[in-house]
Amino acid sequence: MTRDEINIRSKDELGDLADAINKMSVSLKSMILAITENSIQVASASEELNSTSQQITANSEETSAQADVVSKAAQTRFRASTRLRKNFTCWPTAAVGG
């Protein structure tokens, strides 16, 4: 909006109308500028939110993979300890005495 002000210097209704239109024009320019600035801020915030969301997703996937590794290690450890327990239970006990 690069329109110049309406220059009517009369003191009648036409002058009042020109003054009101000039004020409205200034107000509209101000609103359009504010909307433009806000839309830029919203776009920037949206990009940041998208980036943060991608980081959270990547971190969640990494945490899930690490939990899977720990779970598999725990299962392996449990199976090994179960085998050891069975082996110790099957060993004959030596008679003590003399």
Secondary structure, DSSP 4 states (H G I P E B T S, - for coil): --PPPP----SSHHHHHHHHHHHHHHHHHHHHHHHHHHHHHHHHHHHHHHHHHHHHHHHHHHHHHHHHHHHHHHHHHHHHHHHHHHHHHHSPPPPP--
